C-alpha cells in the first residue's frame, strides 16, 4: 500500500460504507493509490475507519462492483487496486437502453457522432505508424469474413480503437468503446445470425477501406461522412422505422 493513502474515521448520518467508498475513491483519484497496489488488510481497514467489519466489507463489495478493486478469496493481503476499465460504463449504458431510458436510435446515433468525430480528427492528426496499424486491422477483417461474425467483430473493434487513438482524445476512445459495447451487447446475436450477415460484413469492410483512404489523404470531412454512413447502413435495420430520424439526420445531406 502507498504511504500517501491515510484514511479518517467515519461517522453518520451518511451510511458509513459510503464514506469509506468515497475516501478510497478520493485516494485513487489523487494518485495516492495506484493500479497494482494493495489496500490494507480488512482488519487494518476496520481500525483506520473506526467501522465494523460488515461495514468495511460492504464498502469493499461496492468498490469491487464498480471495478476499482479486486479481492481474491484466501489472499491474506488487502484488495488490489485495478486500472480503469470501460466494462462498468458499458454495463450501465446497456441498462439505460434495456430500461427504456435511452432508445436504440439514440445509442446508435451517438455512436455515429463519436465515430465520425474520431475519423475526422484521425485524418488530421494520425501518424504513419497508426496508418499502418489501421491497414493491418483491415487485412485481419478481410480474412475474418470467412471465419464468421465473432472474429470479424474483434477486428472491427481493433480498427476503431486505432482510429480513436489517432484522434488524440482519450474521451472519444473511452466513449466509443463503451457505446459500441452497449450496442453489440443488445444486438450482436441478431447480427451474427442475420441471413445477410456475410453481405453486411463485406459492405462494412468496403466502407472501412474508404475511411482508411480518406484518413490517408487527410480528408477529415470525407472520413467522418463515410464513417457515419457505414454505421447507418450497418445498424439502421435494427431500429424501428418510426425512430430512425436521429440516424437519418446525420446522413441525409450526404451522398450515399
Secondary structure, 3 states (H helix, E strand, C coil): CCCCCCCCCCCCCCCHHHHHHHHHHHHHHHCCCCCCCECCCHHHHHHHHCCCHHHHHHHHHHHHHCCCEECCCCCCCCCEECCCCCHHHHHHHHHHHHCCCCCHHHHHHHHHHHHHHHHHHHHHHCCHHHHHHHHHHHHHHHHHCCCCHHHHHHHHHHHHHHHHHHCCCHHHHHHHHHHHHHHHHHHHHHHHCCCCHHHHHHHHHHHHHHHHHHHHCCCHHHHHHHHHHHHHHHHHHHCCHHHCHHHHCCCCCCCC
